[in-house]
């Protein structure tokens, strides 16, 4: 299935992998599929690929698991 996914820079991809390995908290800002902006403190747990899209998996403060397209993340800061 074709999507409008835009691959991200390899260095940024590596930074997400390191955050997963170290179980560090990240403050992420992103837009969801409807265009709504989100800013949350998350703990990244995995990185998945589906339909050619790269999706970090993260857990929020209430234990909800989220998948966020990497190309929709606008800011990522370690906490």
C-alpha angles and dihedrals in degrees: 000000000000120000135175091251114147115205115237130228114285092233091056090047089054091051090057090049090052092049089053092049092050095040089227124168117249131195102220129190117194146148119240126218091276093052095253114146120232132189116185143153106243141175110221113222108169145358117227135184120213128166089350092305123120113223125186112210115218139170120228130211094278094049096257115148114228133190113204125184108242092225091058094057110104100179136014124184129172114236 
